[in-house]
Amino acid sequence: NKNEKSIVTTTMNSISTHLQTLGSLIHDFISPVQTAKIIGLVLIFKGIYGTLAPNKAAKKYGVRDDVNAGNAKIMRRAFLCMLNVGISTYCLILNDFGVLLPSAVNHLLWIAEALHSLLNDEADTIGPSRSLDLFMLCLSSVIFYISVYYQTYMRLACKIQAVVYIAMGLPIFFFPKGAIKVMKCKETDELTPLFMNTLGVSITSIGALIAALGWGIDYVRSFGYFLVVFSVLFIKKIFFTEELYANVKGIERNMNAYYLDLALHVCPALAILL
């Protein structure tokens, strides 16, 4: 047992030393702050593109035809999460505006998204359920109000929001077909579980970012944790969810797009956290 423990300890020390060396080499080339700035801007453009043109964004990953309205809405919300992260990065790192401005802007976007769905009666046509949109509207409105008027409660609000996001995101990611039923999505097809799985990645990842901020971790390192969580979930999505792609004729996966997305999250995570 002592020999085994010694081998494990030596191995872990060796891995730690090599990682520190790798981190030093990366930081000689680019600092964590510079990395976060660059990827933050990438996420802003990616989020805007996917939010405004979900059909084109889906085709980049190999979807053959235009997606239906229900799938487009799921994709729009997934990319809106990415846009939220990009806006936060811009405000907190590029211009040092503090956490209140990006929180207010991001939740205004979700208030608009929820109101758009409710006012157009999308719960009756494409889904998801009206109760989910009302919950999203209430949560976003409360946190927007706190951001503007009760800043002293912001950290507590982040903690609560993080728990809600992660508690929602993980089941959506691991059980997308069940999530479709629970959320009462109406306009669905064989591609819907794939889009729902992507939404789970986005919600869980942004939940991890908000959790890190809520527990007092600086934004650059919190952004690194976001990238790690996204990367881990995205790796599972690419390589370990074959059942979602089985017998699906509407997509021929563009692996180059998947690998590019993965590299845009894994490499910056290493540059920030090592």
N, C-alpha and C positions, 0 to 999 in steps of 0.2 A: 504493500500500500504506500509506504514511504517513497519507494522508487517511482511508482506511478504518479504520485503527487508532485514529485520533483520534476518528472518529465513534463507534466502538464504546466507547471509553473514556469519552467525554462521555455517551453513553447510559447506560452502567452507573453512572456517578457520579450521574446524574439519578435513576435508579431507586433507588439507595441512599439518596439524600437524601429522596425521597418516602416510602420505607419507614420511615426514621427519624422523619419527621414524623408518619406514621400511627401508629407505635409510641408516640410521645410523647402523641398525642391519646388513644390507648387507655389508656395508663398513668395519664393524668389522671383517667380514669373508674374504672378497676379495675386493681389491681396484678397481676403475674404470680402471686404467692403466693395471692391471693384467687381468681384464676381457677382455679388448680390445685385449691384446696380445693373449690370448687363442682362442678367437673367430676368430681373424685374421688368425691364423694358421689353424683353422678348415676350413675357407673359401678358403685358398690356396689349401688344399688337395681336398676339395669338387670341387673347380673350375677346377683343373687339371683333376680330374676324369671325371667330366661332359663334359669338353671340348674335351678330348681325347676319351672318351667312352660314347657318348650320348645315345646309345642304352641301355647299361647296366644301366645308370642313369635313363632312362625313365621307365625301368622295375621295378626299386625300388619303383616307385609310383603306380604300378599296371598295366602298359601297357603290354598286353599279348604277342604280337609278335614284331619282329624287326620293328622299324619305318622306313618309307621311307627316301630317301635322303633329301627331302625338309624339313621334320620335324626334322631330325638329325641336319641339318644346323641351324635351329631356336634354337634348344636346345643348340647347341654348342655356339652360340652367347649369349644366356642367361647365361650359365655357365662362359663364358669368362668375363662377367661383374662381377660375383662373384670373379673370379680370380684377376681381377683388384683391387677390394677392399682388398683382402687378401695381394696382393703385396704392396699396399699403406700402409697397417697396419704394415707389416713387416719392410718396409723402414723407416716409420715415427716414430714408437713406439719402435720396437725391436732394431733398430740400429741407429736411429736418423740421417738418411741420408738427411732429408729435402724433400720438395715436388717435386723438379726438377727431381730426379732420378726415382721415381715411375711413374711420369708423362711420362717421356721419354720411360721407359720400357713398360708401359701399351699401349701407342699409337703405339709403334713398333709392338705390338701384333695385334692391329687393322689394321695397315697398311698391315701386312702379311695376315690377314684374308681377307681383301678387294682384295689384289692382287691375292690371291689363287682363289677367286671367279671369278675375271675378266679374269685371264689368262686361266682358265679352261672353260670359256664360260658358267658358271653356270646360268647366266641370261636367256640363251636360253633353258636351260634344266629343272632346278628345281626352278630358281628364287632366291632371289627377283630381281627386275629390275636392269639393268646395271647402270641407273642414281643414284639409291640408293647406290650402291657399290662405284661409283665414288664420291658421296657426302661424304661417310664415309672415303674414301681414302684421299680426300682433307682436311677434317676437322682434321683427325688424323695427317696428314703430317704437317699442319700448327701449331698445338699445339706441336707436337714433335719438330719442328724447334724453336718455342718460348722457349720450355723447355731447349734447348741446347744453343741457341745464344742470346735470348732476355728475360732473366729472369725477368726483371723489368715489363714486360707486363703479367706475369704469372697469377696474380690475376684477371686481366681483361679477360684473356683467360678462366679462370675457370668460371667466371660469364656468359660469352657467351655460353660456352659449357653446363653449367647447364641448361640454358634456352632452348637450343636446345634439350637436352636429355629429360627434363620434358615435353616439348611440343610434342615430339615424343612418349614418353613412356605412357603418360596418355591415348591418343586415342587408342594406341595399346592394352592397358589393358582393357579399357571399351568397345571398339568396335573391338574385334579381327577379326570378320568375315569381317568387312569393311576394316580393315588393310590388310588382305590377298589380297583383290581386288586392293587396292591402291598400294601396294608393288609389285603387279603382280607376286605373288607366283604361280608357275606352277605345281609342284608335290605336290598335297595336297590330304587329305582325311578327314574323320570325326574327326580325332584327331588334325588336324592342328590348329583349333581355341583354343584348350587347350594349345598347345605349344606356340602359339602367345600370349595368355594371360600371360603365364609365362615370356615371353620375355618382356612384358610390365611392369611386376613387377620389373624385374632386371634393366631395363633402367631407370625407374622412380626413383628407390631407389638410384642408383649410381648418378643420377642427383641431388638428395637431398644432398648427401654427397659432391659433387663437389660445389654445391651452398653454403653450410655452409663454406667450405674452402675458396671460393672466397670472401665471406663477412667477413673473418677474424676470424672465430671461430676456436679454437684449435682442433687438429685432434681427440682427444679422445671424446670430446663432439660431434663433427661432425659425428664420427662413431656411437655414440648413436642415433643421428637423422636419420642416414641411417637405423639403426635397427628398429626404430619406424615406419618409412615409409614402410619398407619392411613388418613389422608385420601387419600393418593396411591393406595393399593391399593383403597380404597372407590370412588374416582372411576372407576378402571378397571373395577371390578365393576359399577358402575351403567351406565356408558356404552360400555364396550368389550368386553363379554362377551356379545354378543347370541346367539352360537352356543349358549351354555348355556341360553338361554331359548327357542330355536327349537323349535317343535312341542311345547312342554311345556304340557299342558292343566291341570295341577293348581295353577297359580298365575296370578293376575292382579295384576301388580306394583302395590303401593300406593306410588307415587312420593313422596307426601307424607312417608311414614315414612322413606324413603331420604334425602330431602333434609333432614329434621330430624336424622337421624343424622349426615349430612355436616356440617351447620352446627354441631352440638355438638362436632365435632372440629376443623374448619377455623378457626372464630372463636377458640376458646381457644388454638389453636396460634399464631395471629397475636398474640394478647394476651400470650403468654408469651415468644415468641422475638424479636419486633420490638424 
